[in-house]
Amino acid sequence: MEARLGNTEMNVKKITLSADGNLIEAARRRAVSEHTTLNEQFRLWLENYVRREQQAAEAMGVMRKLRGSISTGGRKFTRDEMNER
């Protein structure tokens, strides 16, 4: 199913999830009270779930890059020095 969102195209796929019926109903009630839908909340959760992994990978890339450009001259810091702010 293709959907248009403004000037961008969004490839929408349907999936089936299973969960406890009482939990689903409670989630639907909460979504209604927040003026949204369970589908919208799931899409937001999915975006955040993927984004966290991407952000972690980007952070590791930055750390690798910095590791190559920072030098302590061989000096080892104490635990207290490393935790100073």
GISULGI-V335104 format. One record per backbone hydrogen bond with DSSP energy under -1.0 kcal/mol. CO is the residue of the C=O (numbers start at 0). NH is the residue of the N-H. Records with the same first field share a line. If there is no record, write none. Layout:
CO = NH + NH
This chain:
0 = 11
2 = 9
4 = 7
7 = 4
9 = 2
19 = 23
20 = 24
21 = 25
22 = 26
23 = 27
24 = 28
25 = 29
26 = 30
27 = 31
28 = 32
29 = 33
30 = 35
31 = 34
36 = 40
37 = 41
38 = 42
39 = 43
40 = 44
41 = 45
42 = 46
43 = 47
44 = 48
45 = 49
46 = 50
47 = 51
48 = 52
49 = 53
50 = 54
51 = 55
52 = 56
53 = 57
54 = 58
55 = 59
56 = 60
57 = 61
58 = 62
59 = 63
60 = 64
61 = 65
62 = 66
63 = 67
65 = 68 + 69
71 = 74
77 = 81
78 = 82
